Amino acid sequence: MKTVVHFGAGNIGRGFIGALFSQSGYHVTFIDINEPIIDTLNEQGKYDVRLATDVQDSVTIENVSGLNNMTQEKEVIAAIEHATYVTTAIGPNILPHIAPLIAKGLKNRIEKNNDPLYIIACENQISATDLLKGYILEHVPAEIIPQVEETISFFNSAVDRIVPIQHNENILDVLVEPYYEWVVQAPKDIPSVNGMTIVDDLAPFIERKLFTVNTGHVVTAYLGYLAGKQTIDQTLKDEGILSQVRATLEETGAYLIHMYQADPAEHQQYIDKILERFKNPYLEDTVVRVGRSPLRKLGPNDRLVRPAKEALKHGLSYQALAKAIAAGLHFDEASDEDAVKIQNMLQTKGIKQTIQEICELEADSPLIEAIVSYY
């Protein structure tokens, strides 16, 4: 049987990437440190994925098992030896931590198995697989790097599916939105996976997704948080906030159209579809969940600052993006370590220095002045 080793047994891993592999005839070995999840995967060998609609249709995902990478390193290495794919949905910040184990798995595999292996990081991060490859190669013995380059393929991807906080009786079951998109920059002849779209150039897809879905989602969350809203769908019932979110996506859209010669009408339809997805009341997606990890989301290459910098560089409007960044700096959520750190920075360093450090902007950037004015 074809196998995939998937790092990350969380809701995205089980409800999206792992589910697609299972439905394509692969055995999915989930790798995670969450002991209850891993134990239950091995006990039950299956779980249900439900769609966030009024009917809530579900599909049973089978051919799954789990390994704990903290206590079962040898078993993970052995699983990589025979896998067709190694994938991740674990969070960009965790990639450096799993790279040493993957490197051990690749060293062992090269010694015993010359079959091709395909590695894809399915993260909300531009060029996530390139980043993962770099981390892995830091831990691969120099003498086998040529063999790694020859037999192991690393493909970047863009992933899109909303998976909210869960309230399920069975800890394995997952609620997901009906819509999904998984785009991979790879040759057409790689082993097929149902739901995987192969493209020659990923950049237009990943930036469209990051600067529309991710930007729109987090802007809604930060503005909703400031307005005392609880959920994303509730937030978008506020016409003032909806108008601001649209204004932000018009700015990112202007950059995408300029950069990739996208069709304006088609991109507007894409924005409209994204906003309708956000309004899905069955997701019950909270503004706190979507807004969490603001240090990353306000970072220089992420969903707010990157398109704002590009807009500034190309002479396009960035005022709505600046306002969104300012709203993110007001995300004062005590349960989020990043948010607490930002608030401490604001108190000790002031607003301008905080923006410079988090967003990595030059002191004289007009973008800083715009953010400060909205803050």
Secondary structure, DSSP 8 states (H G I E B T S, - for coil): --EEEEE--SHHIIIIIHHHHHHTT-EEEEEES-HHHHHHHHHH-EEEEEESSSS--EEEEESEEEEETTT-HHHHHHHHHH-SEEEE-S-GGGHHHHHHHHHHHHHHHHHH--S-EEEEE-SSSTTHHHHHHHHHHTTS-GGGHHHHHHHEEEE-EEEE--------SSTT-EEE-S--EEEEES-TTS---TTEEEES--HHHHHHHIIIIIHHHHHHHHHHHHTT--BHHHHTTSHHHHHHHHHHHHHHHHHHHHHH---HHHHHHHHHHHHHHHT-TTS--BHHHHH--HHHHTSTTSTTHHHHHHHHHTT---HHHHHHHHHHHT---TT-HHHHHHHHHHHHH-HHHHHHHHHT--TT-HHHHHHHHH-
